Amino acid sequence: MFPYFEPQLELRGFQFPIWTLLVVLGVAVGYGMLTRRARARRLDSGLAAQMVLWMALAGFVVGHLVKLLYLPELGSALQTRPWIVADVFHGQSSFGWVAGGILAGLLYLRRRMPYRQVGEYLGIAAYVLPFGCVLARLGCALAHDHPGLRSHGWLAVRYPGGSRYDLGLLDLFPCRR
């Protein structure tokens, strides 16, 4: 069974959760890999760099908005804390993050080139996405954002309220079907 802990980083007296660093690192790795792969394929790496920045920005916004949609207490949260809509660090949906990123990349590229070339850039983004997602999902596992069913199995985490699966952690293990 895995222990429950929430690692924090301290930088010049400011503490922040390690998942923040891992998400930023995931975006940076994706950015670097995407621009490098674009150069290797003789595509415009500057265009690819701008595309990935728009994809990340839209991913954060759409991922947060989708996360808000499935909060059970959304109505009362909006009445008491309306600023929750703008707080992208309040929560993220990985589905919303990916969907928002793809849509932003498609819209960004479509304004600059014909459809047949758009696929080349989005294909590179699709190749790079899992590498960045592994780091972001590791952040989810360390933040314990996705508690699952109660369990006493060896893959469970000792949460304060009782051991259970951590879905962020389970996503890190490769599966075979």
Secondary structure as the mmCIF struct_conf table of DSSP 4:
data_model
#
loop_
_struct_conf.conf_type_id
_struct_conf.id
_struct_conf.beg_label_comp_id
_struct_conf.beg_label_asym_id
_struct_conf.beg_label_seq_id
_struct_conf.end_label_comp_id
_struct_conf.end_label_asym_id
_struct_conf.end_label_seq_id
STRN STRN1 PHE A 2 PHE A 2
HELX_LH_PP_P HELX_LH_PP_P1 PRO A 3 TYR A 4
STRN STRN2 GLN A 8 LEU A 11
TURN_TY1_P TURN_TY1_P1 ARG A 12 GLY A 13
STRN STRN3 PHE A 14 PRO A 17
HELX_RH_AL_P HELX_RH_AL_P1 ILE A 18 ALA A 40
TURN_TY1_P TURN_TY1_P2 ARG A 41 ARG A 42
HELX_RH_AL_P HELX_RH_AL_P2 SER A 45 LEU A 69
TURN_TY1_P TURN_TY1_P3 TYR A 70 TYR A 70
TURN_TY1_P TURN_TY1_P4 PRO A 72 GLU A 73
HELX_RH_AL_P HELX_RH_AL_P3 LEU A 74 THR A 80
HELX_RH_3T_P HELX_RH_3T_P1 PRO A 82 VAL A 85
TURN_TY1_P TURN_TY1_P5 ALA A 86 ALA A 86
TURN_TY1_P TURN_TY1_P6 VAL A 88 PHE A 89
BEND BEND1 HIS A 90 HIS A 90
HELX_RH_AL_P HELX_RH_AL_P4 SER A 94 ARG A 110
TURN_TY1_P TURN_TY1_P7 ARG A 111 ARG A 112
BEND BEND2 MET A 113 MET A 113
HELX_RH_AL_P HELX_RH_AL_P5 TYR A 115 ALA A 143
TURN_TY1_P TURN_TY1_P8 HIS A 144 HIS A 144
BEND BEND3 HIS A 146 HIS A 146
STRN STRN4 PRO A 147 ARG A 150
BEND BEND4 GLY A 153 GLY A 153
TURN_TY1_P TURN_TY1_P9 TRP A 154 LEU A 155
STRN STRN5 ALA A 156 TYR A 159
TURN_TY1_P TURN_TY1_P10 PRO A 160 GLY A 161
STRN STRN6 GLY A 162 ASP A 166
HELX_RH_AL_P HELX_RH_AL_P6 LEU A 167 LEU A 170
TURN_TY1_P TURN_TY1_P11 ASP A 171 LEU A 172
BEND BEND5 PHE A 173 PHE A 173
#
